[in-house]
Amino acid sequence: MIEGSWLPVPFLQSPPKKNFEDRIGFIPALPVPYKNNQTSTLMGGWALSIPKTSIHKDLAWKLIELALQPKILGPFLSQTGLLPTQISMRTSDLLNTTASSHPYYRQLVSMIPFAGTRPSISEYPQIADNIRQAIYEVQFQNKEPKQTLYEAAAKSAMVLGW
């Protein structure tokens, strides 16, 4: 199974002591690293917002700023094993304390500098679904990867109006 950093967190919080390494692994391999290419990963993050209809926008903004201060957010991240969304926090003491209690945390954090974001477009869910479907067809229906990806790209181009 290939999944993102958000999936193993509950499992890694209290991993089974017996045969842990035989039951879970970590492969930061997609896209496959190559010495002449800069690879990247799609990392999750948080979307904090203040609705237009909010009566106290200034207080809501102050609450967000307060909650994201490293001295407040750090203990929460350490306790939950969630990845930091602030670059400065990935090099702090937070990394050392969290890494000691959450297997593979250092490897997950090491991908942050290469992380990208999902496009903020309304078509993204349909495009992501096209890609997911293509992966499924290759993995479980033995379809030819290049042709299947081409078909997903054509569907996605149509969604974008190209």
C-alpha angles and dihedrals in degrees: 000000000000114000141151132262093270095066103061096045098094091043093047093049091073106012118185108260094217117080094343094154090049092054103047136029140178124227116171089191111127113121090027108247116243126183095241098043131076105224127198142193135215107243128191125236142166128278109209115179143167115224118236088237093057111126094204105040093155093054091046090053091050090051091052092048091048095048092050096053108119093235090058101032095042097069090046092052092045092051096046099035091230116151120257116250094201117080092216091059095056090068098042131094085274089077094054097046095044095043091055092060102032118060115228092012093125091052092050092048091048089067095057096089089056097045124125131193133237114260112264095229131121091236094060097093091055092046091048089050090052090053093046090051091050092051090049092050092051095045101041108018098042093236118165108266100220095049093043092051090047090054092049090050091051091050090048092049089054090051088053092048094245 
